[in-house]
Amino acid sequence: MLVTDASWAERHPMRRAVARPYLPWRCVAWTDETPTFLAIASRSRLEEPHLPDGWIIDGPDALLEAAAAWAPESYSVYVLGRSARGSDTFPCRVKGIWREVKAFEGARGALWYSTSAGDMKPCEFAGAAGRIPPELAKEISFYANEDRL
């Protein structure tokens, strides 16, 4: 979850005006409830100068929603991952978002993400430790022609 505080709002009137229609913040915090993604626009996206250079996105559903509006391959996506001990946080490039094929009747399958390091990780942390990926279908890829795990 992303959180902020009223005292973290941008105070400079010119910076606030430049950011319109967005609300500028000097600081945003997050929790480990869901994966937090960082999407960074490519430099080739010069035809849209009014858009930010990147976004901090809370969770895979919000990432899929945002990516639906992007031109293919116009963004690189990273996840703020934790080491196995949980003390170190590091950015890791995300290759794609995947959905479990077999889900409970009437339910959508859980989402997973793949990384450039070759890892598959569930997007729901509760009870995810040591979980083996089930059969997955690609929802979206952030690499050119990336159709496999």
N, C-alpha and C positions, 0 to 999 in steps of 0.2 A: 504494500500500500504506500502511496506517495502522500506526504504530509508537508504542510508549511505553517508558518506563523505570520500573523499580520505584521510583526516587526521586521520580517524578512522581505517585505515588499520593496521594490525599487523606489528610492526617494527622489531621485533626480528627475525633474519634470521633462527634460528633453529626452532622456532615455525611455520614460514612460510613453511619450508621444511617438517615438520611433517604433515602439513595439506594438502599437495599436494594430489590429483589434485584440491582441494578446495582452494578458496581464503579466508584467515582468516581475520576477522574483529574484532576489540575490542568493537565496538558499532554498533548497528543497531536500527533504529527508525521505527515507524509505525504510520499510520493514522487510523482513525475509518471509513474509506470509506467502507471497508468490514471487517468481523470478522478476527482477527488474531489468529491463532491456534499455540499451542506449542505441538509438538509430542516428547515424551520421550521414548527412547528405554528401553526395559526390560533388566534386568541383565542376563537373560538366552540367550541372543543373543551374546554369546561369540565367535561363529564361524565366526563372521564378525568384527574383531577388527579394521579394517581400516575405518569403517564408524563412523560418529559422534555419540555422545550419544543422540542427539536430534536436532530438526529443529524448526525454527520459520517459519510458513507457512502463506502466505497472501491469504485468501479467500478459499471458499469451493472447487472450481474447482482445485486449486493447491493441496489441501489436498487430493482430490480423486485421482489425478494423482500420487502423492507420495505414497499413501496407496496401490495403485495397485501393487507396487513393494515390499511391505512388506510381511513378513510371517504373517499369522493370529495370532492375539493376541501378537505380539512382541512389540507393542507400546501402550502407554497410550496417549490420546489426551486431551488437555485442551484448553479452549477458554479464552481470556482475556475479561471478561465481565465488564459492567459498572452497577452501582447501578441505581435505578430509577431516582435519582437526577442527576446522571451523574458525580459526583465528585470522587467517589471511584472506583478504578479498582481492580478486583480480578480474580484469575484463577478459572475456574469451569470445572469439568471433562465433556467431551463430550461422550455421549453414542453412537450416530450415526448421519449420514447425511441422510436426507429424501428429496424426490422430489415431488412436487405437481403433482397429477395424471391428473387433468384437466387443460390444458393450452390452450392458443390461438392456432388456427389452424396453424400447421407448426412450432410452437415454443416448446422448451423444458420447462417443468415446473420449477418454481423457487425452489431453494434449501432452506431447513430449517435444523437446528441442534437440537438435544435433549440433555439435560444435566442430570447429576446424581441427580440434585435437582428436576427433573420431569418437567422442563420447555421445551417448544418448541419455538424456536426463528427463525425468518426469517434471511437468510444470506444477504439480501439486506435491509439496514437500511432506505432508502428513503421511507417515507410513511408507515413505519412498526409499528408505535406506536399503541398498542391496537389491532393489527390485529389478527383475530382468525384463527388458522391453518385449511386449507381446507383438503380434502382427500389427504393423503400422502402415498408414497411407499418408502420402505427402499432402499437406495443406498448402504450403508455400515454400519456395526456395529463395534464398538471398544470394546464391551463387549462380552464375550463368550455366545453364544446361545441367543442373544438379538434380537428377531424378532418382538417385539411389541413396541408401544410408551411407 
